Amino acid sequence: MLTILGIETSCDETAASVVRGGTNPVRGEVLSNIVHSQIDDHAAYGGVVPEIAARAHVEKLDGIVQRALDEANCTWSDIDAIAATTGPGLVGGLIVGVMTGKAIAYAQNKPFLPVNHLEGHALTARLTDGIQFPYLLLLVSGGHTQIVLVRGLGDYERWASTIDDALGEAFDKTAKLLGLPYPGGPAVEKHALDGNPKRFSLPRPLKGEDRLDFSFSGLKTALRRQATELGALTKDDIDDLCASFQIAVTESLEDRISRSLLRYRNEFEGRQPTLVVAGGVAANKAIRTMLEKACADHGFTFLAPPIALCTDNAAMIAWAGLEHLSEGAQSDMDATPRPRWPLDSDSAPIIGSGKKGAKA
C-alpha cells in the first residue's frame, strides 16, 4: 500500500489530495480531496485569466496542502511520494504546483512524480471502480475534447480530438455571447431546460463523416448569427438558443461516439467493452443520458466517476502518481512544466486543427 500527496494547479482550481492504495487489486481510497475553485475570481471576465489564476495558486496552495494532510489524518512520515500536475495547462499555474511539489519532496526526502493532467483523468476510473485495461475514454472539458484508447499504464492511443474549440470552451463562449454567467456549461444547460430545441436550425459538425474528430467552432458561429439576427434577446430567445445549441452538440457527440464504439468492437472482439467519461462537461444531464443510451445500444458498460473526480482535482493526480510509483517510477526533480503535453505523443497533428486539437 502506498500513500501519495497529489497537487493540481493546471488551470483555475487549486487542489491537494491524499490517496492510498495499491495495484493488486487495483483500487484506491481517497483520504482527502481539497479543491479551491477560482470561479468568483474570473467570473467578471467571462473566462480564466492566467495571471489571476497563477496568483491565486500562490496564495492558496500551501494552506490547501495542509488541509489535505489534516483531513487525511496524515503527517509527512505517512506520505510515500509527492505527485504534481506538470502539464498540460497554463504555465503560470503549473510552475506554482511543480515548484511547491519539488520543495516539499526535497524538504521531506520524498520522491517527486511529474503527472500528465490528462493521464489523471484517464486513470480515475481505476481509482474509483478498479476497472481493468483496456477501455475507451471520452474526455470532455473546458480545455480538451478527446477520445482515447487506454491500453495500459502509459500506453494511450488518441483516436479523436477537437479540430478547433474544446466542448467546454464552446459552452463558455456560447454563454458569454448570450450574456449568461461563467462558467457557461451549467448556465446553458439550465436555460436549455425551458427552451424549444427545434426553433433554430444549427449544424451538427462532422456528423456522418468517417473520421472521429470533433468540431464546435462552426456551431458557435451559427448560433452567433441567429442571435445577431434577433437583436435584443428575450428570455424565451435565450432559452431556445441554449436548447438548440445543446441538442446540436449532443447529436454531434452521439455520432462521434457511436462510430468510436463500433471501432472498439471491431478491434477488441470478445472483450466486455467499457466507455469511461471524464471532464466537467460529463455533468451535463442531456449529454450523459445520450452517452448511457449509446453504450446500451452498442453493448458497452458506461462508467463515469463521481462528478467531484471528473472535474479538475488532485485525487486523480495522486492516483496516477501512485500507479507509476508502484510500477517502479523514479523521482524526477528535473521535470519542468509542460504547457503542451499530449497523452499520446505518437499521434500525428490533426490537419486543419488549432494548437489545442493538435498538441494538447
Residue frames relative to the residue before (quaternion, step in Angstrom):
aa qw qx qy qz dx dy dz
M 1.0000 0.0000 0.0000 0.0000 0.00 0.00 0.00
L 0.1306 -0.7834 0.6064 0.0393 3.55 -1.00 0.93
T 0.1752 -0.7584 0.6189 0.1053 3.56 -1.18 0.63
I 0.0570 -0.8307 0.5516 -0.0500 3.55 -0.54 1.25
L 0.2690 -0.7063 0.6286 0.1835 3.54 -1.15 0.75
G 0.1258 -0.7988 0.5865 0.0462 3.56 -0.80 1.05
I 0.1394 -0.7706 0.6194 0.0556 3.56 -1.16 0.75
E 0.0374 -0.7982 0.6007 -0.0236 3.58 -0.90 0.99
T 0.1613 0.7847 -0.5805 0.1459 3.60 -0.67 1.16
S 0.2878 0.8218 -0.4635 0.1640 3.60 1.13 0.54
C 0.8067 0.1415 -0.0688 0.5696 3.60 1.12 -0.50
D 0.7935 -0.3097 0.2288 0.4713 3.60 -0.55 -1.12
E 0.5906 0.4706 -0.4180 0.5050 3.57 1.13 0.68
T 0.1963 -0.7377 0.6349 0.1189 3.55 -0.98 0.92
A 0.0985 0.8441 -0.5078 0.1409 3.58 -0.37 1.20
A 0.0029 -0.7563 0.6542 0.0111 3.51 -1.28 0.61
S 0.0126 -0.8075 0.5872 -0.0542 3.56 -1.05 0.79
V 0.2044 -0.7287 0.6348 0.1559 3.53 -1.26 0.52
V 0.0326 -0.7964 0.6023 -0.0438 3.55 -0.76 1.13
R 0.1168 -0.7792 0.6137 0.0500 3.54 -1.02 0.85
G 0.3270 0.7532 -0.5307 0.2099 3.56 -0.97 0.73
G 0.2690 -0.7235 0.6051 0.1951 3.49 -1.39 -0.16
T 0.4814 -0.6697 0.4795 0.2997 3.55 -1.25 -0.05
N 0.7345 0.3029 -0.2363 0.5594 3.59 1.18 0.31
P 0.3936 -0.4220 -0.7285 0.3692 1.60 0.03 2.47
V 0.5891 -0.5536 0.4449 0.3854 3.55 -1.29 0.32
R 0.5081 0.5876 -0.5307 0.3390 3.54 -0.83 1.04
G 0.1575 -0.8116 0.5583 0.0696 3.55 -1.04 0.70
E 0.3350 -0.7012 0.5893 0.2210 3.51 -1.36 0.15
V 0.2872 -0.7462 0.5793 0.1582 3.54 -0.80 1.07
L 0.2165 -0.8066 0.5411 0.0985 3.57 -0.39 1.24
S 0.7721 -0.0813 0.0369 0.6293 3.58 1.19 -0.52
N 0.0038 0.7846 -0.6198 0.0165 3.56 -1.17 0.58
I 0.0163 0.8321 -0.5483 0.0818 3.55 0.13 1.35
V 0.0162 0.7968 -0.6015 0.0546 3.57 -0.77 1.08
H 0.1242 -0.7532 0.6420 0.0709 3.54 -0.90 1.00
S 0.2202 -0.7863 0.5671 0.1080 3.58 -0.58 1.17
Q 0.2985 -0.7639 0.5524 0.1491 3.54 -1.05 0.86
I 0.2301 0.8186 -0.5061 0.1444 3.59 1.22 0.32
D 0.6754 0.5022 -0.3081 0.4436 3.59 0.83 -0.93
D 0.6356 0.5457 -0.3299 0.4351 3.60 1.08 -0.69
H 0.7753 0.3616 -0.1695 0.4893 3.57 1.08 -0.73
A 0.4532 0.7375 -0.4304 0.2558 3.59 1.22 -0.38
A 0.6608 0.5320 -0.3190 0.4226 3.59 0.93 -0.85
Y 0.7075 0.4525 -0.2487 0.4825 3.58 1.20 -0.51
G 0.4429 -0.7231 0.4345 0.3037 3.59 1.26 -0.11
G 0.7922 0.0748 -0.0613 0.6025 3.57 1.22 0.36
V 0.6573 -0.5312 0.3690 0.3868 3.55 -1.33 0.18
V 0.2005 -0.7481 0.6232 0.1087 3.57 -0.91 0.98
P 0.4469 -0.7484 0.4079 0.2716 3.63 -0.33 1.20
E 0.6754 0.4949 -0.3202 0.4432 3.63 0.84 -0.85
I 0.6377 0.5102 -0.3264 0.4759 3.58 1.00 -0.81
A 0.6397 0.5332 -0.3258 0.4477 3.58 0.96 -0.86
A 0.6755 0.5011 -0.3041 0.4472 3.59 0.84 -0.96
R 0.6576 0.5077 -0.3170 0.4576 3.59 0.93 -0.86
A 0.6443 0.5191 -0.3228 0.4596 3.58 1.01 -0.77
H 0.6137 0.5382 -0.3492 0.4602 3.59 1.03 -0.72
V 0.6436 0.5290 -0.3199 0.4512 3.58 0.94 -0.93
E 0.6966 0.4926 -0.2711 0.4457 3.56 0.91 -0.95
K 0.7971 0.3851 -0.1608 0.4365 3.58 0.90 -0.92
L 0.5986 0.6578 -0.3746 0.2621 3.58 0.96 -0.83
D 0.6473 0.5317 -0.3486 0.4205 3.62 0.82 -0.87
G 0.6822 0.4861 -0.2885 0.4637 3.58 0.90 -0.90
I 0.6520 0.5117 -0.3180 0.4602 3.57 1.04 -0.76
V 0.6086 0.5318 -0.3527 0.4716 3.61 1.05 -0.68
Q 0.6678 0.4928 -0.3104 0.4635 3.59 0.91 -0.86
R 0.6305 0.5261 -0.3320 0.4642 3.58 1.02 -0.77
A 0.6371 0.5298 -0.3310 0.4515 3.58 1.00 -0.79
L 0.6522 0.4973 -0.3104 0.4806 3.58 0.98 -0.80
D 0.6676 0.5082 -0.3081 0.4484 3.57 0.90 -0.93
E 0.6771 0.4899 -0.3040 0.4573 3.60 0.86 -0.91
A 0.6831 0.4669 -0.2776 0.4881 3.58 1.09 -0.70
N 0.3366 -0.7549 0.4847 0.2862 3.58 1.32 -0.19
C 0.4652 0.6657 -0.4360 0.3878 3.53 1.00 0.96
T 0.2230 -0.7001 0.6514 0.1895 3.51 -1.35 0.38
W 0.6979 -0.4639 0.3104 0.4488 3.59 -1.23 0.16
S 0.6019 0.5706 -0.3698 0.4189 3.60 1.08 -0.52
D 0.6436 0.5211 -0.3204 0.4600 3.60 1.21 -0.43
I 0.6433 0.5469 -0.3119 0.4356 3.60 1.21 -0.47
D 0.3073 -0.7801 0.5235 0.1515 3.57 -0.83 1.04
A 0.8007 -0.0633 0.0676 0.5918 3.60 1.09 -0.57
I 0.3413 -0.6968 0.5922 0.2175 3.53 -1.39 0.34
A 0.0738 -0.7856 0.6138 0.0233 3.58 -0.82 1.02
A 0.0016 0.8069 -0.5900 0.0265 3.59 -0.92 0.87
T 0.5323 -0.5977 0.4934 0.3405 3.54 -1.12 0.71
T 0.1226 -0.8128 0.5692 0.0192 3.55 -0.71 1.13
G 0.7588 -0.2125 0.1170 0.6044 3.58 1.32 -0.04
P 0.6330 -0.1517 -0.7489 -0.1241 1.53 -2.39 0.71
G 0.2479 0.7694 -0.5663 0.1611 3.57 -1.26 0.30
L 0.6986 -0.4081 0.3539 0.4692 3.54 -1.31 -0.31
V 0.4948 -0.7227 0.3873 0.2879 3.56 -0.58 1.17
G 0.6251 0.5540 -0.3513 0.4229 3.60 1.00 -0.73
G 0.6767 0.4783 -0.2839 0.4824 3.55 0.93 -0.88
L 0.6346 0.5370 -0.3316 0.4459 3.57 0.96 -0.84
I 0.6283 0.5420 -0.3352 0.4463 3.58 0.98 -0.84
V 0.6481 0.5254 -0.3204 0.4486 3.58 0.93 -0.90
G 0.7077 0.4666 -0.2725 0.4551 3.59 0.80 -0.97
V 0.6722 0.4978 -0.3042 0.4559 3.58 0.91 -0.92
M 0.6912 0.4717 -0.2976 0.4596 3.60 0.83 -0.90
T 0.6258 0.5160 -0.3431 0.4737 3.59 1.04 -0.67
G 0.6601 0.5118 -0.3064 0.4567 3.58 0.93 -0.89
K 0.6622 0.4971 -0.3074 0.4689 3.57 0.96 -0.85
A 0.6418 0.5321 -0.3297 0.4430 3.58 0.96 -0.84
I 0.6547 0.4958 -0.3083 0.4801 3.57 0.98 -0.87
A 0.6563 0.5214 -0.3132 0.4464 3.57 0.90 -0.95
Y 0.6676 0.4931 -0.3044 0.4674 3.60 0.95 -0.86
A 0.6901 0.4952 -0.2873 0.4427 3.57 0.86 -0.97
Q 0.7666 0.3611 -0.1841 0.4980 3.57 1.02 -0.82
N 0.3972 -0.7378 0.4565 0.2992 3.58 1.34 0.05
K 0.4210 0.6742 -0.4790 0.3725 3.55 0.88 1.08
P 0.5649 -0.5682 0.4503 0.3940 3.63 -1.17 0.34
F 0.2369 -0.7292 0.6203 0.1656 3.55 -1.20 0.64
L 0.1189 -0.8143 0.5681 0.0080 3.56 -0.77 1.13
P 0.2439 -0.7631 0.5786 0.1530 3.64 -0.53 1.11
V 0.1167 -0.8167 0.5648 0.0195 3.58 -0.84 1.00
N 0.4006 -0.6698 0.5768 0.2412 3.53 -1.11 0.81
H 0.4968 -0.6863 0.4518 0.2794 3.58 -0.72 1.13
L 0.6646 0.5060 -0.3058 0.4569 3.59 0.96 -0.84
E 0.6286 0.5192 -0.3403 0.4684 3.57 1.07 -0.66
G 0.5723 0.5739 -0.3777 0.4476 3.57 1.12 -0.58
H 0.6569 0.4854 -0.3000 0.4928 3.57 0.94 -0.89
A 0.6724 0.5381 -0.3041 0.4073 3.58 0.88 -0.96
L 0.7606 0.3948 -0.1955 0.4769 3.59 1.06 -0.76
T 0.4235 0.7419 -0.4539 0.2532 3.61 1.23 -0.17
A 0.6411 0.5376 -0.3369 0.4318 3.60 0.98 -0.77
R 0.6074 0.5249 -0.3609 0.4747 3.59 1.17 -0.37
L 0.6089 0.5403 -0.3365 0.4733 3.57 1.13 -0.64
T 0.7822 0.3833 -0.1826 0.4560 3.56 0.78 -1.06
D 0.8355 0.2139 -0.0580 0.5028 3.57 0.96 -0.86
G 0.4373 -0.7279 0.4454 0.2836 3.58 1.23 0.01
I 0.2453 0.8042 -0.5110 0.1790 3.59 1.15 0.53
Q 0.3528 -0.7346 0.5451 0.1969 3.56 -1.08 0.79
F 0.5301 -0.5955 0.4973 0.3422 3.56 -1.28 0.45
P 0.6554 -0.2016 -0.7238 -0.0773 1.60 -2.18 1.27
Y 0.0169 -0.7725 0.6315 0.0648 3.56 -1.34 0.13
L 0.4624 -0.6626 0.5193 0.2783 3.54 -1.32 0.29
L 0.1703 -0.7961 0.5777 0.0597 3.56 -0.96 0.95
L 0.1161 -0.7301 0.6683 0.0827 3.53 -1.07 0.88
L 0.0733 -0.7935 0.6042 0.0024 3.56 -0.59 1.18
V 0.0724 0.7980 -0.5888 0.1064 3.57 -0.52 1.23
S 0.2099 0.7799 -0.5514 0.2090 3.56 -0.35 1.27
G 0.7385 -0.3996 0.2948 0.4561 3.54 -1.30 -0.19
G 0.7935 0.3110 -0.1557 0.4994 3.58 1.05 -0.66
H 0.7983 0.2408 -0.1017 0.5426 3.59 1.20 -0.36
T 0.0396 0.7382 -0.6734 -0.0016 3.52 -1.19 0.69
Q 0.2061 0.7942 -0.5284 0.2181 3.56 -0.24 1.30
I 0.1997 -0.6934 0.6684 0.1805 3.49 -1.38 0.38
V 0.0249 -0.8271 0.5576 -0.0661 3.56 -0.60 1.19
L 0.3078 -0.6973 0.6147 0.2029 3.55 -1.03 0.82
V 0.1625 -0.7816 0.5988 0.0646 3.57 -0.67 1.15
R 0.1472 -0.8279 0.5387 0.0511 3.56 -0.14 1.30
G 0.7639 -0.1938 0.1863 0.5866 3.55 1.02 -0.86
L 0.7164 -0.4134 0.3170 0.4641 3.56 -1.28 0.00
G 0.8313 0.1001 -0.1195 0.5335 3.56 -0.62 1.17
D 0.6643 0.4712 -0.2885 0.5035 3.60 1.27 0.07
Y 0.1836 0.8033 -0.5271 0.2076 3.56 0.00 1.34
E 0.0992 -0.7757 0.6208 0.0555 3.54 -1.13 0.71
R 0.2769 -0.7717 0.5511 0.1549 3.57 -0.55 1.15
W 0.2223 -0.7928 0.5586 0.0999 3.55 -0.67 1.15
A 0.8129 -0.0009 0.0444 0.5807 3.57 1.06 -0.66
S 0.0058 0.7668 -0.6418 -0.0090 3.52 -1.26 0.49
T 0.5812 -0.5522 0.4362 0.4087 3.58 -1.24 0.17
I 0.3458 -0.7352 0.5428 0.2129 3.56 -1.04 0.73
D 0.7692 0.1925 -0.1606 0.5877 3.60 1.29 0.08
D 0.8337 -0.0118 0.0395 0.5507 3.61 -0.31 -1.22
A 0.4476 -0.6067 0.5752 0.3175 3.53 -1.26 0.52
L 0.6300 -0.5730 0.3550 0.3855 3.59 -1.12 0.59
G 0.6493 0.5095 -0.3286 0.4592 3.60 0.92 -0.81
E 0.6239 0.5314 -0.3275 0.4702 3.56 1.07 -0.74
A 0.6397 0.5230 -0.3238 0.4608 3.60 1.01 -0.80
F 0.6274 0.5141 -0.3315 0.4818 3.61 1.03 -0.74
D 0.6672 0.5074 -0.3090 0.4493 3.59 0.89 -0.91
K 0.6820 0.4831 -0.2926 0.4646 3.59 0.92 -0.89
T 0.6141 0.5345 -0.3418 0.4695 3.57 1.09 -0.68
A 0.6527 0.5096 -0.3126 0.4654 3.57 0.93 -0.88
K 0.6552 0.5138 -0.3132 0.4568 3.59 0.91 -0.88
L 0.6310 0.5433 -0.3166 0.4544 3.58 1.02 -0.85
L 0.7475 0.3944 -0.2016 0.4950 3.57 1.01 -0.85
G 0.5383 -0.6571 0.3881 0.3576 3.59 1.26 0.14
L 0.4512 0.6817 -0.4521 0.3569 3.58 1.20 0.51
P 0.6022 -0.6100 0.3788 0.3491 3.60 -1.12 0.58
Y 0.4529 -0.6369 0.5549 0.2853 3.51 -1.38 0.36
P 0.5307 -0.1863 -0.8255 0.0463 1.64 -1.96 1.59
G 0.5636 -0.6930 0.3596 0.2699 3.51 -1.01 0.88
G 0.5715 0.6436 -0.3817 0.3369 3.59 1.04 -0.71
P 0.7111 0.4340 -0.2786 0.4779 3.63 0.69 -0.98
A 0.6433 0.5318 -0.3309 0.4403 3.61 1.02 -0.75
V 0.6621 0.4883 -0.3068 0.4787 3.58 0.92 -0.88
E 0.6505 0.5197 -0.3226 0.4503 3.60 0.92 -0.86
K 0.6492 0.5258 -0.3192 0.4473 3.58 0.95 -0.83
H 0.6908 0.4566 -0.2826 0.4843 3.60 0.89 -0.88
A 0.6097 0.5720 -0.3543 0.4190 3.60 1.05 -0.68
L 0.5804 0.6026 -0.3709 0.4031 3.59 1.11 -0.63
D 0.7435 0.3827 -0.2084 0.5072 3.60 1.11 -0.68
G 0.6293 0.5976 -0.3118 0.3867 3.58 1.28 -0.10
N 0.4698 -0.6293 0.5454 0.2931 3.50 -1.42 0.22
P 0.2870 -0.8085 0.4868 0.1645 3.64 -0.29 1.20
K 0.6685 0.5062 -0.2988 0.4556 3.61 1.26 -0.22
R 0.4767 0.7030 -0.4374 0.2954 3.59 1.22 -0.16
F 0.7959 0.2032 -0.0987 0.5617 3.59 0.92 -0.86
S 0.3171 -0.7435 0.5630 0.1722 3.55 -0.96 0.93
L 0.0192 0.8075 -0.5851 0.0728 3.54 -0.39 1.27
P 0.5687 -0.6272 0.4037 0.3467 3.62 -1.06 0.64
R 0.3025 -0.6852 0.6291 0.2082 3.51 -1.38 0.43
P 0.2700 -0.8315 0.4527 0.1758 3.62 0.20 1.23
L 0.8703 0.0665 -0.1127 0.4748 3.52 -1.02 1.08
K 0.3821 0.7280 -0.4960 0.2795 3.61 1.21 0.10
G 0.7834 0.2979 -0.2483 0.4857 3.54 -0.88 1.01
E 0.5985 0.5594 -0.3728 0.4357 3.58 1.22 -0.25
D 0.5578 -0.6336 0.4282 0.3227 3.55 -1.11 0.73
R 0.5986 0.5504 -0.3734 0.4465 3.59 1.05 -0.67
L 0.4312 -0.7429 0.4661 0.2121 3.56 -1.09 0.71
D 0.4634 0.7268 -0.4207 0.2829 3.59 1.28 -0.10
F 0.4029 -0.6987 0.5494 0.2183 3.53 -1.39 0.30
S 0.0035 0.7654 -0.6430 -0.0264 3.53 -1.30 0.43
F 0.0355 -0.8270 0.5609 -0.0164 3.58 -0.85 0.97
S 0.4765 0.6948 -0.4338 0.3194 3.59 1.23 -0.19
G 0.6725 0.5022 -0.2989 0.4541 3.60 0.92 -0.89
L 0.6158 0.5411 -0.3343 0.4651 3.56 1.08 -0.73
K 0.6492 0.5159 -0.3024 0.4701 3.55 0.97 -0.89
T 0.6534 0.5102 -0.3084 0.4665 3.60 1.01 -0.83
A 0.6416 0.5223 -0.3218 0.4604 3.58 1.00 -0.80
L 0.6511 0.5037 -0.3175 0.4707 3.57 0.99 -0.78
R 0.6190 0.5382 -0.3379 0.4615 3.59 1.03 -0.76
R 0.6416 0.5280 -0.3198 0.4553 3.58 1.00 -0.84
Q 0.6569 0.5026 -0.3107 0.4684 3.58 0.95 -0.86
A 0.6679 0.5024 -0.3056 0.4563 3.58 0.92 -0.88
T 0.6424 0.5302 -0.3208 0.4509 3.59 1.01 -0.81
E 0.6494 0.5235 -0.3135 0.4537 3.57 1.00 -0.82
L 0.6564 0.5198 -0.3161 0.4460 3.60 1.07 -0.64
G 0.3546 -0.7263 0.5137 0.2878 3.59 1.09 -0.62
A 0.8104 -0.1012 0.1203 0.5644 3.57 -0.83 -1.00
L 0.2837 -0.8039 0.5068 0.1283 3.57 -0.65 1.14
T 0.2968 -0.7174 0.6029 0.1840 3.55 -1.01 0.88
K 0.6749 -0.4600 0.3580 0.4525 3.57 -1.26 0.11
D 0.6325 0.5288 -0.3397 0.4526 3.60 0.99 -0.79
D 0.6235 0.5339 -0.3420 0.4574 3.58 1.01 -0.78
I 0.6751 0.4950 -0.2937 0.4615 3.58 0.87 -0.97
D 0.6374 0.5264 -0.3255 0.4590 3.58 0.96 -0.85
D 0.6993 0.4732 -0.2743 0.4602 3.58 0.87 -0.96
L 0.6308 0.5181 -0.3354 0.4703 3.59 1.02 -0.72
C 0.6536 0.5031 -0.3129 0.4710 3.60 0.97 -0.83
A 0.6630 0.5022 -0.3079 0.4620 3.58 0.93 -0.87
S 0.6596 0.5025 -0.3035 0.4694 3.58 0.99 -0.83
F 0.6389 0.5149 -0.3170 0.4756 3.57 1.04 -0.79
Q 0.6897 0.5004 -0.2954 0.4320 3.58 0.81 -0.97
I 0.6795 0.4676 -0.3151 0.4694 3.60 0.91 -0.77
A 0.6061 0.5397 -0.3609 0.4594 3.60 1.09 -0.60
V 0.6445 0.5113 -0.3060 0.4792 3.56 0.99 -0.86
T 0.6768 0.5135 -0.2943 0.4378 3.56 0.87 -0.99
E 0.6920 0.4676 -0.2852 0.4703 3.59 0.91 -0.88
S 0.6123 0.5280 -0.3474 0.4749 3.58 1.11 -0.61
L 0.6541 0.5068 -0.3019 0.4735 3.57 0.95 -0.89
E 0.6304 0.5553 -0.3341 0.4272 3.56 0.96 -0.89
D 0.6578 0.5068 -0.3052 0.4662 3.57 0.96 -0.88
R 0.6689 0.5054 -0.2961 0.4578 3.58 0.90 -0.94
I 0.6915 0.4841 -0.2756 0.4598 3.56 0.90 -0.96
S 0.6406 0.5327 -0.3379 0.4378 3.59 0.90 -0.84
R 0.6562 0.4973 -0.3097 0.4755 3.57 0.97 -0.81
S 0.6422 0.5205 -0.3205 0.4625 3.59 1.06 -0.73
L 0.6413 0.5200 -0.3228 0.4627 3.58 1.02 -0.80
L 0.6356 0.5172 -0.3251 0.4720 3.58 1.02 -0.76
R 0.6400 0.5159 -0.3301 0.4641 3.59 0.95 -0.81
Y 0.6462 0.5182 -0.3234 0.4575 3.58 0.92 -0.88
R 0.6304 0.5418 -0.3272 0.4494 3.57 0.96 -0.89
N 0.6827 0.4975 -0.2859 0.4525 3.56 0.93 -0.91
E 0.7353 0.4346 -0.2380 0.4625 3.58 1.00 -0.78
F 0.7811 0.2384 -0.1280 0.5626 3.60 1.17 -0.52
E 0.0313 0.8402 -0.5369 0.0700 3.53 0.79 1.06
G 0.7927 0.3247 -0.2460 0.4535 3.54 -1.00 0.89
R 0.6659 0.4641 -0.3143 0.4923 3.59 1.21 -0.23
Q 0.4953 -0.6299 0.5009 0.3273 3.58 -1.12 0.66
P 0.2199 -0.8322 0.4944 0.1214 3.60 -0.28 1.19
T 0.1290 -0.7801 0.6099 0.0530 3.54 -1.20 0.68
L 0.1770 -0.7349 0.6439 0.1182 3.54 -1.11 0.80
V 0.1374 -0.7682 0.6231 0.0534 3.55 -0.81 1.10
V 0.1091 -0.7830 0.6090 0.0639 3.58 -0.91 0.87
A 0.0242 0.7911 -0.6084 0.0581 3.56 -0.96 0.93
G 0.5801 0.5577 -0.4442 0.3939 3.55 -1.25 0.46
G 0.6596 -0.5717 0.3313 0.3583 3.54 -1.14 0.66
V 0.6135 0.5652 -0.3566 0.4207 3.60 1.06 -0.66
A 0.5345 0.6338 -0.3975 0.3932 3.59 1.23 -0.39
A 0.5856 0.5823 -0.3746 0.4215 3.61 1.22 -0.26
N 0.5258 0.6321 -0.4153 0.3892 3.59 1.23 -0.34
K 0.4221 -0.7555 0.4424 0.2353 3.59 -0.55 1.19
A 0.6381 0.5238 -0.3402 0.4502 3.61 0.99 -0.75
I 0.6685 0.4863 -0.2969 0.4780 3.57 0.94 -0.85
R 0.6580 0.5064 -0.3187 0.4572 3.58 0.93 -0.84
T 0.6357 0.5251 -0.3319 0.4583 3.60 0.96 -0.81
M 0.6434 0.5188 -0.3163 0.4656 3.58 1.00 -0.85
L 0.6675 0.5057 -0.3050 0.4536 3.59 0.91 -0.90
E 0.6369 0.5246 -0.3269 0.4607 3.57 0.99 -0.80
K 0.6682 0.4909 -0.3016 0.4708 3.59 0.96 -0.85
A 0.6441 0.5197 -0.3279 0.4556 3.59 0.95 -0.84
C 0.6506 0.5051 -0.3165 0.4705 3.58 0.98 -0.79
A 0.6473 0.5111 -0.3199 0.4663 3.58 0.96 -0.83
D 0.6592 0.5224 -0.3088 0.4441 3.59 0.96 -0.86
H 0.7670 0.3543 -0.1820 0.5031 3.59 1.08 -0.74
G 0.5459 -0.6591 0.3834 0.3472 3.58 1.24 0.24
F 0.4584 0.6705 -0.4504 0.3708 3.57 1.14 0.65
T 0.4070 -0.6224 0.5977 0.2995 3.51 -1.31 0.42
F 0.2292 -0.7606 0.5938 0.1279 3.58 -0.91 0.94
L 0.0167 0.8124 -0.5794 0.0633 3.56 -0.78 1.04
A 0.0518 0.7678 -0.6353 0.0650 3.56 -0.80 1.08
P 0.4057 -0.7004 0.5247 0.2637 3.61 -0.67 0.99
P 0.6716 -0.4580 0.3592 0.4585 3.63 -1.18 0.27
I 0.6221 -0.6012 0.3426 0.3663 3.56 -0.97 0.87
A 0.6067 0.5631 -0.3608 0.4296 3.62 1.07 -0.63
L 0.7254 0.3777 -0.2277 0.5285 3.57 1.22 -0.46
C 0.5526 0.5669 -0.4050 0.4574 3.60 1.30 0.14
T 0.6814 0.4257 -0.2747 0.5283 3.56 1.02 -0.79
D 0.7123 -0.4501 0.2963 0.4497 3.60 -1.25 0.20
N 0.1563 0.7726 -0.5931 0.1640 3.56 -0.85 1.04
A 0.5123 -0.6667 0.4517 0.2984 3.56 -1.22 0.34
A 0.5078 0.6430 -0.4353 0.3730 3.61 1.19 -0.28
M 0.6591 0.5029 -0.3151 0.4619 3.58 0.97 -0.82
I 0.6315 0.5203 -0.3327 0.4688 3.59 1.11 -0.64
A 0.6362 0.5180 -0.3205 0.4734 3.57 0.99 -0.84
W 0.6722 0.5030 -0.3053 0.4493 3.59 0.91 -0.90
A 0.6358 0.5142 -0.3366 0.4669 3.60 0.94 -0.82
G 0.6434 0.5109 -0.3180 0.4731 3.57 1.01 -0.79
L 0.6344 0.5368 -0.3212 0.4542 3.57 1.01 -0.83
E 0.6512 0.5124 -0.3248 0.4559 3.58 0.90 -0.88
H 0.6895 0.4734 -0.2930 0.4634 3.59 0.87 -0.89
L 0.6395 0.5219 -0.3348 0.4544 3.59 0.98 -0.79
S 0.6620 0.5110 -0.3068 0.4544 3.58 0.97 -0.81
E 0.6878 0.4401 -0.2731 0.5086 3.58 1.26 -0.44
G 0.6879 -0.5367 0.2665 0.4095 3.57 1.24 0.36
A 0.3358 0.7515 -0.5072 0.2554 3.60 1.22 0.26
Q 0.3100 -0.7556 0.5548 0.1588 3.55 -1.08 0.80
S 0.6278 -0.5223 0.4170 0.3991 3.54 -1.25 0.43
D 0.0880 -0.8018 0.5909 0.0180 3.59 -0.98 0.87
M 0.0760 -0.8312 0.5508 0.0011 3.55 0.14 1.30
D 0.6188 0.5387 -0.3479 0.4537 3.60 1.26 -0.11
A 0.4312 0.7089 -0.4647 0.3090 3.61 1.24 -0.09
T 0.1409 -0.7883 0.5961 0.0583 3.58 -1.03 0.85
P 0.6231 -0.5550 0.3878 0.3915 3.60 -1.12 0.58
R 0.1263 -0.7910 0.5979 0.0309 3.55 -1.01 0.90
P 0.2875 -0.7845 0.5226 0.1698 3.63 -0.15 1.22
R 0.7465 0.1991 -0.1380 0.6197 3.58 1.18 -0.61
W 0.1764 0.7712 -0.5863 0.1744 3.57 -0.59 1.16
P 0.1884 -0.8169 0.5348 0.1057 3.60 0.07 1.24
L 0.5051 -0.6482 0.4805 0.3063 3.54 -1.04 0.78
D 0.7541 0.2178 -0.1164 0.6086 3.54 1.12 -0.78
S 0.1989 -0.8380 0.4987 0.0970 3.57 0.06 1.29
D 0.6375 0.5526 -0.3314 0.4224 3.61 1.21 -0.33
S 0.5419 0.6264 -0.4093 0.3826 3.60 1.22 -0.27
A 0.4441 -0.6821 0.5136 0.2716 3.55 -0.98 0.85
P 0.5898 -0.5559 0.4335 0.3939 3.60 -1.13 0.54
I 0.4674 -0.6824 0.4920 0.2717 3.55 -1.09 0.77
I 0.4472 -0.7076 0.4789 0.2643 3.58 -0.66 1.08
G 0.8120 0.2372 -0.1979 0.4952 3.54 -0.87 1.00
S 0.5895 0.6000 -0.3671 0.3970 3.56 1.24 -0.06
G 0.4988 -0.6086 0.5191 0.3337 3.51 -1.32 0.32
K 0.7554 -0.3937 0.2574 0.4562 3.56 -1.29 0.00
K 0.6379 0.5391 -0.3492 0.4248 3.56 0.95 -0.83
G 0.6980 0.4742 -0.2839 0.4552 3.56 0.85 -0.94
A 0.7201 0.4764 -0.2654 0.4289 3.56 0.96 -0.82
K 0.8411 0.2597 -0.0829 0.4671 3.55 0.86 -0.92
A 0.6738 0.5359 -0.3227 0.3933 3.59 0.93 -0.76
